[in-house]
Amino acid sequence: MGTLRLAEERGLTPQSANHFPLHLIRSLRSDQTPGTLGPGLKQGQELILVCTPVFPLSCVVQQYAWGKKGSNSEVARLLASSDPLAQISEDKPYAELWMGAHPRGDAKIFDNHVSQKTLGQWIAENQDCLGSKVKVAFKGKLPFLFKVLSVETALSIQAHPNKELAEKLHFQAPQHYPDANHKPEMAIALTSFQGLCGFRPVEEILTFLKKVPEFQLLIGDDAATQLRQSVRSDPQMVTSALRSCFSHLMKSEKKAVAEQLNVLVKRISQQVSAGNNMDDICGELLLRLHQQYPGDIGCFAIYFLNLLILKPGEAMFLEASVPHAYLEGDCVECMACSDNTVRAGLTPKFIDVPTLCDMLNYTPTPSKDRLFPPSHSQEDPYLSIYDPPVPDFTVMKMEVPSSVTEYKVSVLDSASILLVVKGTVTASSPTAQAAIPLQRGGVLFVGANESVTLKHTASQDLVLFRACCLL
């Protein structure tokens, strides 16, 4: 029976348990399955078992090398705030906080009344609490992974395959593409957050070709001329020319890339030392990336891809085949449960340039169009909803002023995970044995169709993020 709790512990009788949702109650009679109910139950006596689908989680921290170190990391600060026993090492990176049931970071259940140790185990035995539609659509699995990222050095130039390509890559090279799922993802800034996302308008790329001769040399005159001529052509010609230019760059010989990058770095460094502003060719960013990844071809990708600097609360959505790279800052991220990433630069990991160049969406868009604004709830003035065009996940942001002493979290036909990033509350639910204290960094799992009420316990505004699946 897993996480089912004896009703006797709560003083319940068959009658008093009637207020619980039907899917949370299971009853057995001792004459149904002899020997399975344990000692002390008389013949014909009924035992009611109640599931507890609201509980706190202790989540996994990933210490990847690119993460911010020690208390500079938002991941570390959230961990320290939520767990008084946590010891933060100032010389170690705290890159990601994983909130979900992924096999490589399955959250532990922080409730001694629940017999399962991890969220993945609990969901496997209580699939109804995913929600009726979610359970069927995603075959009894939690469809999303919720994260906090603290980025110090750039992540790889990458894109994620759609489902059709993911299945093909997984079949061909399972050691590099470990599952057959797509991996759309969304980043919502917690601090100023810098990233590359999607191809720039062609006019911007042409400007860089004029101002950065090292960039022009690697692409070659023919591909550059094709791109210039495509400006007055139809969109298909533009994307074809852009594909040709990007492919020429990414397939350049390592020696040629290193030579041209060294020339460019020297030129920018001299200009900066002379007091000249090099923002028109992203000078500061190029020097930073070259310092992090010397000689890496990904340094030149900044002249192809939009540079986004998100303010707290702003988001970008990364659908299949969109090239991107996180550069610096802290964010909340939500994604479909997958590890499929096709990389081509700014990384020591496996690089698959042919696949990346072949799969990308080469449609150029202005940087402002890469922003993904939330909608605002008509029923709840404190609720913003980031609802991307994929079924796997939605993220909600709740900003509740301290003057609102009690806040009812909306009831959804989906399992969800709540993260407190500001404030201190207690969470109560009809099916929880006691109120659950939550403070900054606290994480709460809420089963489908559960009612949860939050009560302020300090005179501070409350900010929470909630990942769910709205089918």
Salt bridges, closest charged atoms under 4 A:
GLU74 OE1 - ARG77 NH2 2.93
GLU74 OE2 - ARG440 NH1 2.94
GLU96 OE1 - LYS147 NZ 3.06
ASP111 OD2 - ARG5 NH2 3.82
ASP111 OD1 - HIS113 ND1 3.33
ASP128 OD1 - LYS135 NZ 2.80
GLU185 OE2 - HIS160 NE2 2.89
GLU185 OE2 - HIS324 NE2 3.10
GLU204 OE1 - ARG200 NH1 2.92
GLU214 OE1 - ARG267 NH2 3.00
ASP280 OD2 - LYS211 NZ 3.39
GLU284 OE2 - ARG288 NE 3.31
GLU319 OE1 - ARG370 NH2 3.27
GLU328 OE1 - ARG288 NH1 3.55
ASP330 OD2 - LYS68 NZ 2.90
ASP339 OD2 - HIS102 NE2 3.29
ASP339 OD1 - ARG104 NH2 3.29
ASP358 OD1 - ARG243 NH1 3.89
ASP369 OD1 - LYS368 NZ 3.32
ASP392 OD1 - HIS182 NE2 3.10
GLU399 OE2 - LYS397 NZ 3.62
GLU406 OE2 - LYS408 NZ 4.00
GLU406 OE1 - LYS455 NZ 3.77
